Amino acid sequence: MNANVMSADAIPVSVLTGFLGSGKTTMLGHLLRAPEFSATAVIINEFGEVGLDHELIEASEDSVIELQTGCLCCKIRTDLAQTLADLLRRRDEGRCTRFDRIVIETSGLADPAPILQTLMTDATIAGRLVLGGVVTTVDAVTGVATLEREGVSQKQVAVADRIVLTKLDLAGDLAVSAKPVLLRRLEELNAGALVLIADHGRIDPLRVFSAGLYDPRTKSTDVAAWLAEEAHGHAHARHDAEIKTYALRCQEPIRAVALTLFLEALAEHCGDDILRLKGIVNILESPDRPAVIHGVQHVFHAPAWLDRWPSDDRSSRIVFITRRVPRRWVEVLLEAIGEEVADVAVGRSS
């Protein structure tokens, strides 16, 4: 596919990227409820993280599901080109809702270059699809530190047509003070991208995905070099070998104070090496209303409370993406804090 030529019936493909916890899924969830996105197919590429309708996709025997919004959602099970070709066959055969746009939500750890190269050059989808805009979300709180430390986050910003700042609404004065520094860094990496701001994940869909056809010639020389490198073959095992994903499952309820101390200990002792944390927790003091927890690096948000359990499974499940933080260390930490809090509770009651 030639990024600069679009046939009359070609379907535009937009890429939504951004580092772990930068708000991609939250923003996409709002966009898919907008009338402008009523005929959209979403492709998710995950790295051990809980993405849009993750549990539903995992439980489905079919690779494509229909969302309540009327949009489609699927997960990359083999490679991107094959997933796209399968989606097009379903559309042609009338086996799925007809869509006129595709959005690919990348993993927060994904190097965007091979995805863009596939969309621009793969013969199996040539003529049917055209690469539209690339949108990159950037966390206003952790963005400066992430761009300094994570090379892939720099790539995600450099390839973008639109950069969306997120979480300004969550961080108060910290985000406001960091914004000028962050904006300067973004301009250094990509002076041509339009910078937008999402309000609680909400943003005008027409502004986000209105960049037209993707033209790598308007980007930095680094972007051209990355795409040229991908043209000679992509090494799929490119993620940092020290980055691991794992999930903790606890059958017994967790005391509220134990959860608080656990998250505080993670932030204090692991800090930036907790790349992403998501979970649903059975709190002893609130058995009928589970807590949903989120953390990005050293920033942990206050739990959100669901009105009810989404399924019969009442176990606590916490998904981690970490660098150099052993699973067993996290398990022992949670167990030790839980036992200490229980002992204190018993002592007070005796």
Disulfide bonds with the S-S distance in Angstrom:
none
